[in-house]
Amino acid sequence: MFTLFVDADSLAQRLRKIILNRAVKENIETFFIADRSLPDVMEKIEEHTASLRAPMRNTLDKSDLRRIRSSISMLIVPTGENSADDKIVSMVTHGDVVISHDVGLCERAIAKGAIAIDDRGAVYTSENIRERVSERDYMKAFREMGINDLKQKGLKEKDYQNFSNSLDKILTGKNKTA
């Protein structure tokens, strides 16, 4: 089996919704990691837990019923540079899936045998992550020299669709091998 790890600090709410819906539908163990509680994630955890418990309400006692929980968790880490990244890297294992906009985190997760996907649907593996890291470093050098001060453009409808398609492809492949 595999686990989804979501670097949720700066992930768009609409992308979180896509991930949450898929995690609930397939009951995938999923960790949202951020330096604050995310209301949409907490609400979905409560809804999912209630839906899992509902069929058992008349057959289990309260203590057994309380043991039934959502497969989704919200982990809150201390505020600070790379705190969410470090938590994810400490937990991720071979075969897991990491969702993050942070190329550095993707590189670290891939080194542990994970698959990484960014917020625009690009899937990173050990075969292609070095190229993306090089691009990031190249652009950083230009920004530091004052040559290029371009900000990343906001997400467009196409980006949401690409992300959803990439996530679907990864999870479908994972479920076939499970």
VEXDREN-2710 file (C-alpha; in Angstrom, 1 decimal):
% VEXDREN-2710
k/r/px/py/pz
1/MET/0.0/0.0/0.0
2/PHE/1.0/3.6/-0.4
3/THR/0.4/6.9/1.4
4/LEU/-0.3/10.3/0.0
5/PHE/1.6/13.2/1.6
6/VAL/0.4/16.7/0.8
7/ASP/2.5/19.8/1.4
8/ALA/-0.6/21.8/2.1
9/ASP/0.9/25.2/3.3
10/SER/0.5/26.9/-0.1
11/LEU/-1.6/24.4/-2.0
12/ALA/-4.7/26.0/-3.6
13/GLN/-8.0/25.0/-1.9
14/ARG/-9.4/23.7/-5.2
15/LEU/-6.5/21.3/-5.5
16/ARG/-7.0/20.2/-1.9
17/LYS/-10.6/19.5/-2.7
18/ILE/-9.5/17.2/-5.6
19/ILE/-7.2/15.3/-3.4
20/LEU/-9.7/15.1/-0.5
21/ASN/-12.4/13.7/-2.8
22/ARG/-10.1/11.1/-4.2
23/ALA/-8.8/10.1/-0.8
24/VAL/-12.4/9.7/0.5
25/LYS/-13.6/7.8/-2.6
26/GLU/-10.8/5.2/-2.3
27/ASN/-10.1/5.5/1.4
28/ILE/-6.4/6.3/0.8
29/GLU/-4.2/7.1/3.8
30/THR/-3.5/10.8/3.3
31/PHE/-1.6/13.3/5.4
32/PHE/-2.0/17.0/4.9
33/ILE/0.9/18.8/6.5
34/ALA/0.9/22.5/7.2
35/ASP/1.8/25.0/9.9
36/ARG/-1.9/25.7/10.6
37/SER/-5.1/23.9/10.6
38/LEU/-6.9/24.0/7.3
39/PRO/-10.7/24.2/7.7
40/ASP/-11.6/22.5/4.5
41/VAL/-9.4/19.5/5.4
42/MET/-10.7/19.3/8.9
43/GLU/-14.3/19.4/7.7
44/LYS/-13.7/16.6/5.2
45/ILE/-12.1/14.5/7.9
46/GLU/-15.2/14.9/10.0
47/GLU/-17.5/14.1/7.1
48/HIS/-15.5/11.0/6.1
49/THR/-15.4/9.7/9.7
50/ALA/-19.1/10.2/10.1
51/SER/-19.8/8.3/6.8
52/LEU/-17.6/5.4/7.8
53/ARG/-19.3/5.2/11.2
54/ALA/-22.9/5.5/10.0
55/PRO/-23.5/1.9/8.8
56/MET/-22.1/0.6/12.1
57/ARG/-24.0/2.8/14.6
58/ASN/-26.5/0.1/15.5
59/THR/-24.1/-2.7/15.6
60/LEU/-21.1/-1.4/17.6
61/ASP/-20.8/0.1/21.0
62/LYS/-19.5/3.7/21.4
63/SER/-16.0/2.8/22.2
64/ASP/-15.7/0.6/19.1
65/LEU/-17.4/3.2/17.0
66/ARG/-14.9/5.8/18.0
67/ARG/-12.1/3.7/16.7
68/ILE/-13.4/4.1/13.2
69/ARG/-11.7/7.1/11.7
70/SER/-11.1/8.7/8.4
71/SER/-8.0/7.7/6.5
72/ILE/-7.2/11.4/6.1
73/SER/-5.1/13.3/8.7
74/MET/-4.1/16.9/9.3
75/LEU/-0.7/17.3/10.8
76/ILE/0.3/20.7/12.1
77/VAL/4.0/21.5/12.2
78/PRO/5.7/24.4/13.9
79/THR/6.0/27.5/11.7
80/GLY/9.4/27.8/10.1
81/GLU/11.3/27.3/6.9
82/ASN/11.0/23.7/5.7
83/SER/9.2/22.4/8.8
84/ALA/6.4/20.8/6.7
85/ASP/9.0/19.5/4.2
86/ASP/11.1/18.0/6.9
87/LYS/8.1/16.3/8.4
88/ILE/7.1/14.8/5.1
89/VAL/10.6/13.5/4.3
90/SER/10.7/11.9/7.8
91/MET/7.5/10.0/7.1
92/VAL/7.7/9.2/3.4
93/THR/8.7/5.7/2.2
94/HIS/9.3/3.9/-1.1
95/GLY/6.2/3.9/-3.2
96/ASP/4.5/6.8/-1.5
97/VAL/3.1/9.9/-3.4
98/VAL/4.1/13.4/-2.4
99/ILE/2.2/16.4/-3.7
100/SER/4.1/19.7/-3.5
101/HIS/4.9/22.9/-5.4
102/ASP/8.4/22.8/-3.7
103/VAL/10.9/21.2/-6.1
104/GLY/13.4/20.7/-3.3
105/LEU/10.9/18.7/-1.3
106/CYS/10.1/16.7/-4.4
107/GLU/13.7/15.9/-4.9
108/ARG/14.1/14.8/-1.3
109/ALA/11.0/12.6/-1.5
110/ILE/12.2/11.0/-4.8
111/ALA/15.5/10.1/-3.1
112/LYS/13.5/8.0/-0.7
113/GLY/11.7/6.2/-3.5
114/ALA/8.5/8.3/-3.7
115/ILE/6.7/9.7/-6.7
116/ALA/6.2/13.5/-6.6
117/ILE/3.6/15.6/-8.4
118/ASP/3.4/19.4/-8.4
119/ASP/0.4/21.7/-8.3
120/ARG/0.3/21.9/-12.1
121/GLY/0.3/18.2/-12.7
122/ALA/3.9/17.6/-13.5
123/VAL/5.0/14.2/-12.3
124/TYR/8.6/14.0/-11.0
125/THR/10.6/10.8/-10.9
126/SER/14.3/10.0/-10.4
127/GLU/14.6/10.3/-14.2
128/ASN/13.4/13.9/-14.5
129/ILE/13.8/15.7/-11.2
130/ARG/17.4/16.8/-11.8
131/GLU/16.3/18.8/-14.8
132/ARG/13.7/20.6/-12.8
133/VAL/16.1/21.3/-10.0
134/SER/18.6/22.7/-12.5
135/GLU/15.8/25.0/-14.0
136/ARG/14.9/26.2/-10.5
137/ASP/18.6/27.0/-9.7
138/TYR/19.1/28.7/-13.0
139/MET/16.1/31.0/-12.5
140/LYS/17.1/31.7/-8.9
141/ALA/20.5/32.8/-10.1
142/PHE/18.9/35.2/-12.6
143/ARG/16.6/36.6/-9.9
144/GLU/19.6/37.2/-7.6
145/MET/21.3/39.1/-10.4
146/GLY/18.2/41.2/-11.0
147/ILE/17.8/39.9/-14.5
148/ASN/14.6/38.0/-14.2
149/ASP/11.9/39.0/-11.7
150/LEU/9.1/36.9/-13.1
151/LYS/6.5/35.6/-10.7
152/GLN/4.8/32.3/-11.3
153/LYS/1.5/32.8/-12.9
154/GLY/-1.7/31.8/-11.0
155/LEU/-3.3/28.5/-11.7
156/LYS/-5.6/28.3/-14.7
157/GLU/-8.4/25.8/-15.5
158/LYS/-6.0/23.8/-17.6
159/ASP/-3.6/23.5/-14.6
160/TYR/-6.4/22.1/-12.4
161/GLN/-7.3/19.6/-15.1
162/ASN/-3.7/18.6/-15.6
163/PHE/-3.3/18.1/-11.9
164/SER/-6.4/16.0/-11.6
165/ASN/-5.4/13.9/-14.6
166/SER/-1.9/13.3/-13.3
167/LEU/-3.2/12.4/-9.9
168/ASP/-5.7/10.0/-11.4
169/LYS/-3.0/8.3/-13.5
170/ILE/-0.7/7.8/-10.6
171/LEU/-3.4/6.5/-8.2
172/THR/-4.9/4.2/-10.8
173/GLY/-1.4/2.8/-11.4
174/LYS/-0.9/2.4/-7.7
175/ASN/-4.2/0.7/-7.1
176/LYS/-3.5/-1.8/-9.9
177/THR/-0.3/-2.9/-8.2
178/ALA/-1.8/-3.0/-4.7
END
